[in-house]
């Protein structure tokens, strides 16, 4: 058995698997006539920990002789988060730019409506100028903006969730 086999391979495999699940859910929502750009944001909080746990478990039990050092868990978490975030975000970009640009317009309408519904709260908490700036930037949302938002959200959620799980799963050989 080769030690540390699978650190980057595990991240690549399970990050791709997670992105595949996300894309499947995204397309399913789209085919059902829903607004997947708005409705898939919380999916990361379910998929990232579940697939990350399975990845760490497989690495620990099948590839590393029942041991998982914290640094190994963090390395796996990093590769997993970057692959999942990159693939998922690129799909969101491609969808909004080429596959269904009208979905981007619907998504922006929903965001603008949400900001307008919170006008009183935003003006009270900040001021009218800040509200107008938020509204302006919301209306200027582009596929590139969605890519960056999805990448940061997916990457952060996956990295934090998997790192947290790695802390509890770590087990090292006796010294």
C-alpha positions in Angstrom: 0.0 0.0 0.0 1.4 3.3 -1.0 1.1 6.1 1.6 -0.8 9.2 0.7 -2.0 7.7 -2.6 -5.1 9.5 -3.8 -4.7 13.0 -2.2 -5.2 14.9 -5.5 -7.0 12.0 -7.2 -9.6 11.9 -4.4 -10.1 15.6 -4.6 -10.4 15.4 -8.4 -12.8 12.4 -8.4 -15.1 13.6 -5.6 -15.0 17.2 -6.6 -16.1 16.2 -10.1 -18.8 13.9 -8.6 -20.1 16.8 -6.5 -20.2 19.1 -9.5 -22.0 16.4 -11.5 -24.7 16.2 -8.8 -25.0 20.0 -8.8 -25.3 20.1 -12.6 -27.9 17.3 -12.6 -30.0 19.2 -10.0 -29.6 22.4 -11.9 -30.7 21.0 -15.2 -33.6 19.2 -13.5 -34.9 22.4 -12.0 -34.5 24.2 -15.4 -36.4 21.4 -17.2 -39.2 21.7 -14.6 -39.6 25.4 -15.4 -38.0 26.7 -12.2 -35.3 29.3 -11.8 -32.2 27.3 -11.1 -29.9 30.3 -10.8 -31.9 31.4 -7.8 -32.8 28.0 -6.3 -29.5 26.1 -6.2 -27.7 28.4 -3.8 -28.5 26.2 -0.7 -27.7 23.0 -2.5 -24.0 23.5 -1.7 -24.7 23.2 2.0 -26.1 19.7 1.5 -23.8 18.3 -1.2 -20.4 19.6 0.0 -20.5 18.0 3.4 -22.1 14.8 2.2 -19.7 14.1 -0.7 -16.7 15.5 1.3 -17.4 13.0 4.2 -17.6 10.1 1.7 -14.3 11.3 0.1 -12.5 11.5 3.5 -13.9 8.1 4.5 -12.8 6.4 1.3 -9.3 7.9 1.6 -8.9 7.0 5.2 -10.2 3.4 5.0 -9.3 2.3 1.5 -6.3 4.3 0.4 -4.5 5.1 3.7 -4.8 2.1 6.0 -7.3 3.5 8.4 -5.3 6.7 9.1 -6.1 10.2 8.3 -3.7 13.0 9.4 -5.1 16.5 9.6 -2.8 17.7 6.8 -4.1 15.0 4.5 -7.7 16.0 5.3 -6.9 19.6 4.5 -5.1 18.7 1.3 -8.1 16.6 0.2 -10.5 19.4 1.2 -8.5 22.0 -0.8 -8.4 19.9 -4.0 -12.1 18.8 -3.6 -13.2 22.4 -3.0 -11.3 23.8 -6.0 -12.4 21.2 -8.5 -16.0 21.3 -7.3 -16.1 25.1 -7.3 -14.4 25.5 -10.7 -16.6 22.9 -12.5 -19.9 24.1 -10.9 -19.1 27.8 -11.4 -18.1 27.2 -15.1 -21.4 25.5 -15.6 -23.3 28.4 -14.1 -21.4 30.8 -16.3 -22.0 28.7 -19.5 -25.7 28.3 -18.6 -26.2 32.0 -18.1 -24.1 33.1 -21.1 -24.8 30.5 -23.8 -27.4 27.9 -22.8 -30.2 30.0 -21.4 -29.5 33.8 -21.3 -33.2 34.4 -20.6 -32.7 32.6 -17.3 -30.2 35.3 -16.3 -32.8 38.0 -17.0 -35.3 36.1 -14.8 -32.7 35.7 -12.1 -31.9 39.5 -12.2 -35.6 40.3 -12.0 -36.0 38.1 -8.9 -32.9 39.8 -7.3 -34.2 43.3 -8.1 -37.6 42.4 -6.6 -35.9 41.1 -3.5 -33.8 44.3 -3.1 -36.8 46.5 -3.7 -38.8 44.6 -1.1 -36.1 45.2 1.5 -35.8 48.9 0.6 -37.0 50.2 4.0 -34.6 47.9 5.9 -31.7 48.8 3.7 -32.3 52.5 4.0 -32.8 52.3 7.7 -29.7 50.2 8.2 -27.5 52.2 5.8 -28.8 55.1 3.7 -30.6 55.9 0.4 -27.3 56.1 -1.6 -26.3 52.6 -0.5 -29.7 51.2 -1.4 -29.4 52.8 -4.9 -25.9 51.4 -5.3 -27.0 47.9 -4.4 -30.0 48.2 -6.7 -27.7 49.4 -9.6 -25.2 46.6 -9.1 -27.9 44.0 -8.9 -29.3 45.2 -12.2 -25.8 44.9 -13.7 -25.3 41.2 -12.8 -23.5 39.4 -15.6 -22.5 35.7 -16.2 -19.0 36.6 -14.9 -20.5 37.9 -11.7 -22.5 34.7 -11.3 -19.3 32.7 -11.9 -17.4 34.6 -9.2 -20.2 34.3 -6.8 -20.7 30.6 -7.3 -17.0 29.9 -7.2 -16.5 31.8 -3.9 -19.6 30.3 -2.3 -19.0 26.7 -3.4 -15.3 26.8 -2.6 -15.8 28.3 0.8 -18.6 26.0 1.8 -16.8 22.9 0.6 -13.4 23.9 2.2 -15.0 24.7 5.5 -17.3 21.7 5.7 -14.7 19.2 4.6 -12.0 20.7 6.9 -14.4 20.5 9.8 -15.3 16.9 9.0 -11.5 16.1 8.7 -10.9 17.3 12.3 -13.3 14.7 13.6 -12.3 11.9 11.3 -8.5 12.1 11.8 -6.9 9.1 13.3 -3.2 8.4 13.3 -1.1 5.4 13.9 0.3 4.9 17.4 3.6 6.6 18.0 
